[in-house]
């Protein structure tokens, strides 16, 4: 396989940390604006408004990003897997997948694009426990696993 699992792990971690920083920064801005306008973050009916709704939405996004970070940190980037499972990097005849957290496309320095997915992704169901050389069918198309790390 042409991918560096450690580099991939840190790219994912950087992306999650950037999301956490972004959500936290936006929450801080909203909180300052709410304080300036006398809006409280409790649930009294008179103070529910667009800013409070935005604050709550960003709180949810922040929580999801923090959970993603905790999940990613369970991956051992030094470990080489023989079969597809959590923490695996999988090379198929069409794509690379990183089974960890649902970040989508990750562009590597080598020019490869790797799709970071979670174990909840539909394709993971057909990849799970497969090994190099195995075939699988997804979206009515047959694929071959060229490598697992």
C-alpha positions, 0 to 999 in steps of 0.5 A: 500500500502506498499510504502512510497510516501515521500521516493519515491519522495526524491529518484526520486529527488536525482536521478534527481539531480545526473543527473543534476550534471553529465551533468553539470560536463561533460559540465564544462569538455568539456568547459574547453577543448574547451577553451584550444583548442580555440573552441567557443560555438557560431555557426561559421562554422569553430569551429563546431566539436565533442566537440561542438556537445558533449557540445550541447548534454549535454546542451539538457540533462541538460535542460531535467533533469531540466524540470523533476525536475520542474515537480517532484516538483509539486508533493505533497508527503503528498497528498493521491490520491483516483484516479490515476492522476499526483503524484499518486503511483499505486499498480497493481497486477504486479507492482507499478507505480509513475505517475510523471517523466519518470525515470524508475525503482526506488528501494525502501529500502523495496525491492519494485521496482517502475516504475516512469513514466510520464503522457505521458506513454502509460500505464498512458492512461489506468490507469488515473482516475482508483481507487482501485479495478478497472481493466484495460487492457494493452498489451492484459492482464487484471490487477487489481489496488490494491491501489492508494496513 
